[in-house]
Amino acid sequence: MDGSTLDPDFEAHLPAALAARVDAVVVGGGPTGFRVARELSRRGRSVALLNAESWAPYNRVKLTPLLAGEVQFGQVAQPRDPVGDGLAHHYAGQRAVAVDLDARLVETASGRLFPFRDLVICTGSRAFLPSIPGIGARNVFTFRDADDAAALKARSLTARQVAVIGGGLLGLEAARAMAAQGARVCVIEHEMRLMPRQLDAEAAALLSARLYALGVTCLTGVRVEEVLAPAGAVTGLRLSTGETLPADTLVVCAGVRAETTLAQSMGLAVHRGILVDAAMRTSHPHVYAAGECAEFDDRVEGLVGPCLDQAETAAKTLCGEPAAFARAAPATRLKVVGVEVFSIGEVEALEERPGVRAFAWRDASQGLYRRVFVERGRLAGAIAIGPWAELNRVQQAVTARSPAPPLFAPRFRREGTLWPAAAPASAADWPEAATVCNCTGVTRGRLGEAMANGAASLDALRFETGACTVCGTCQPLLEEILAGGAASATAQRWWRILSAVSIAAALLALVTALAPRVPIPDAFEARGGLETLWFDNIVKQWTGYGLLAVTAALMLLGLRKRLRVARRLGGYDAWRLVHLGLGVAAALGLFLHTGFRFGLNLSSALMTVYVAALLLGGIAGLATGADHKLRDAGVGSAAAPPRKIPVWLHILALWPLPLLLGAHVLGVYAY
Ligand SMILES: Cc1cc2nc3c(=O)[nH]c(=O)nc-3n(C[C@H](O)[C@H](O)[C@H](O)COP(=O)(O)OP(=O)(O)OC[C@H]3O[C@@H](n4cnc5c(N)ncnc54)[C@H](O)[C@@H]3O)c2cc1C
């Protein structure tokens, strides 16, 4: 990654869109700030994004694999400018130090001034350093940003005995990453188990054993009393057990604190974070806050997914759109520990809440463990150590608070699975509500929508939805969805109307086939009213012409895909609807022309072909309109969509029609 170089003459080099006061200044260039800037820019707002860090935009979450040596610096940088090509411009190396709310002006540490109409604060968090004697010694590191990662990476070349304070998500990932570089690593956690908020005691013990096998020792229920550094550099830790742990490097992962310095200097209401309402408004009408620096409903977020949701909410509110942040169940997966660890829901609270039932499954021989929590019949949380094919489905069900599958308990205790059927093999066949990207909470439906709007590559999908921009483990799933195609990944446009017209066409075809034939009157004089339709030669001729015209139009529409000129006359979705509408018109035309009478020989064959083509066309239309619903119910797949067979049968049924029609017309005129 390159450090950014900025011209000191700010005013002279402002892009034209920023020469005047910008619509919004966004302070903070983490995932939240970039998302706010992009969402505002998409809505036509001019934005200046100020970031204290002087690195080019990078993915904070990938700092752990970087430290573990699994990816290089280049792979941590964002592949595409996260603010997009719109009206947003980001300024690296610009720490906002003061805000004049009357003049609506942000001042940065380098003395630049950024005028704004609205301000969005996304200053995130900073690493928390506990007040332990000696914590300021040399070779003591935090792990929060690219500077920390660069320093730790350099240190990992010589570190032999690393101590990590904190057995939470970040501490374990840092520990495993340092162990992967060849150091002996010991994690010290003052709670009685690892990841206490995400795991229960059994899962934590299993994880601890797995980590031990990977070169990481975990001490739980132990506090660090002092960092020993007789010559200025850390040599060991004095523990609450009275023992001394030798260490030449200390990594402190003892949690984070919301970065609220700027907000406090502005006089905003701040508690643990900047206080916001559900629309991300702060105590000042022109100032919003989102991400890890914000506190909503007594809580400060600590994962990317909810921060991005807050970013979208803030951008919408600022643009006058109704929006409210709703907290989803927190989901966690460890990235580099070398053992799959999954947790969703407020596990710690669920364990103690009355009325919550827990079901566990374990396979000691393979070190697998799964536990689900059910509250009032609904899935409320889950834990897993080791692989679990149903994970995405579990995440989706817990997020949606879905009812627990009927009679799942014996199966779960026996096999460790919640559902009888395996999840569909391809992500393209997942239900719309299924979560594809666990970090950002992006669903299969959202991806399908982006594809329907033109996102045709992995990069475009990432950019449009934010999926796969965090840990990157969902990339294969995105590729499967891309391979499945946009049409199969989401609901067809106007699918309800499409389905209704298709049902009408199919029903009319059935009525034509099954309704009693209009009888031929005994006497010529008895014919009158509706019967004129079928027994007056002139009228019958005109209904015949009408039916012929509708049939010709129907067939010509089939050429829509081949004729370039036709493409300019509206999208395929609209033409398909017209096609089905004409099908209904043809069914009515048949009734007007024949009175449900099939006739003999040629006429009978022609009627049969008409009815079959209409019926199959209606079924094909219905299978197309309800494609996503059918696939949600397990009918068909991306490779074999449910409409495939009815569409082919419809086309097959149509083949004899031109020939029979021609013969019929000739027959009528000849005789
Ligand atoms: C190593 C690591 C791994 C992680 N892994 C995961 C994971 O797997 N899954 C997950 O969900 N979460 C993970 N997280 C947490 C995730 O990174 C955070 O939830 C997310 O970054 C929060 O985004 P944010 O934009 O609100 O804050 P931040 O990412 O903290 O960004 C805030 C930015 O604002 C800048 N800033 C602060 N003050 C100012 C100022 N006055 N002026 C200008 N700029 C300022 C900061 O320099 C920073 O760049 C991880 C975090 C770390 C450190």
The ligand as an ORCA input file, in Angstrom:
! r2SCAN-3c Opt
* xyz 0 1
  C      -7.390     -7.055     13.018
  C      -8.877     -6.929     13.056
  C      -9.667     -7.962     12.578
  C     -11.052     -7.839     12.592
  N     -11.799     -8.869     12.091
  C     -13.146     -8.730     12.032
  C     -13.966     -9.742     11.447
  O     -13.490    -10.780     11.020
  N     -15.302     -9.529     11.369
  C     -15.869     -8.378     11.822
  O     -17.081     -8.215     11.697
  N     -15.117     -7.410     12.402
  C     -13.783     -7.548     12.514
  N     -13.029     -6.550     13.079
  C     -13.699     -5.347     13.586
  C     -13.935     -4.370     12.432
  O     -12.728     -4.057     11.837
  C     -14.638     -3.129     12.936
  O     -15.925     -3.504     13.369
  C     -14.774     -2.074     11.847
  O     -13.525     -1.725     11.338
  C     -15.453     -0.821     12.403
  O     -15.519      0.120     11.380
  P     -15.564      1.699     11.651
  O     -15.435      2.341     10.318
  O     -16.742      2.027     12.469
  O     -14.291      2.024     12.532
  P     -12.754      1.868     12.201
  O     -12.520      0.698     11.332
  O     -12.060      1.922     13.493
  O     -12.405      3.146     11.349
  C     -12.336      4.428     11.909
  C     -11.372      5.247     11.096
  O     -11.496      6.599     11.479
  C     -10.211      7.172     11.585
  N     -10.290      8.309     12.505
  C     -10.435      8.294     13.847
  N     -10.481      9.558     14.323
  C     -10.370     10.371     13.256
  C     -10.348     11.787     13.094
  N     -10.452     12.607     14.136
  N     -10.207     12.291     11.850
  C     -10.109     11.481     10.773
  N     -10.117     10.133     10.875
  C     -10.250      9.594     12.097
  C      -9.361      6.045     12.120
  O      -8.005      6.274     11.841
  C      -9.926      4.868     11.333
  O      -9.281      4.723     10.109
  C     -11.650     -6.658     13.107
  C     -10.849     -5.631     13.611
  C      -9.480     -5.757     13.592
  C      -8.625     -4.643     14.147
*
